[in-house]
Amino acid sequence: MQILKDSEAKLYTNFIYSIKTQITRETYLTNWKYYIKFLSVKTFRELIENKSQKIIESDIKENLV
């Protein structure tokens, strides 16, 4: 994943530190890396701006199968 821009880094930091335990953070990050690779997405902004919530949910479900 490419280096995050300041605005993306803030979004990421706010999210990741809302997760209570370190093991959950690590698990989430591992799964996130697989998910963005599956979608061929390079930035958080690219994911959010180019896809609706419904499409993101559908992609997640497809990725889990």
C-alpha positions in Angstrom: 0.0 0.0 0.0 1.4 3.4 -0.8 2.2 6.0 1.8 -0.9 7.7 3.2 -1.5 11.3 2.7 -2.0 13.4 5.8 -5.8 13.4 5.6 -5.9 9.6 5.0 -3.4 9.0 7.8 -5.7 10.9 10.2 -8.7 8.8 9.1 -6.6 5.6 9.5 -5.3 6.6 12.9 -8.7 7.6 14.2 -10.1 4.3 13.1 -7.2 2.0 14.2 -7.0 3.4 17.7 -10.8 3.0 18.2 -10.1 -0.7 18.2 -9.4 -1.7 21.8 -6.9 -4.6 21.7 -3.6 -4.9 19.9 -4.4 -8.4 18.6 -7.7 -7.2 17.1 -5.8 -4.3 15.4 -3.2 -6.7 14.0 -5.9 -9.1 12.7 -7.8 -6.2 11.2 -4.8 -4.9 9.4 -3.9 -8.3 8.0 -7.4 -8.7 6.6 -7.4 -5.1 5.3 -4.3 -5.8 3.3 -5.8 -8.9 1.7 -9.0 -7.0 1.0 -7.4 -4.0 -0.7 -5.1 -6.3 -2.7 -8.3 -8.2 -3.8 -9.8 -5.0 -5.0 -6.6 -3.6 -6.5 -7.0 -0.4 -4.5 -4.0 1.6 -3.5 -5.4 4.2 -1.1 -8.3 4.5 1.4 -9.6 7.5 -0.5 -9.7 5.6 -3.8 -11.9 3.0 -2.1 -14.2 5.4 -0.5 -14.6 7.8 -3.4 -15.1 5.3 -6.1 -17.5 2.8 -4.5 -20.8 3.1 -2.7 -21.3 1.4 0.7 -23.4 -1.3 -0.9 -20.7 -2.2 -3.4 -18.0 -2.2 -0.7 -20.2 -4.6 1.3 -20.7 -6.8 -1.7 -17.0 -6.9 -2.4 -16.3 -7.9 1.2 -18.8 -10.7 1.0 -17.3 -11.9 -2.3 -13.8 -11.7 -0.8 -14.9 -13.9 2.1 -16.2 -16.7 -0.1 
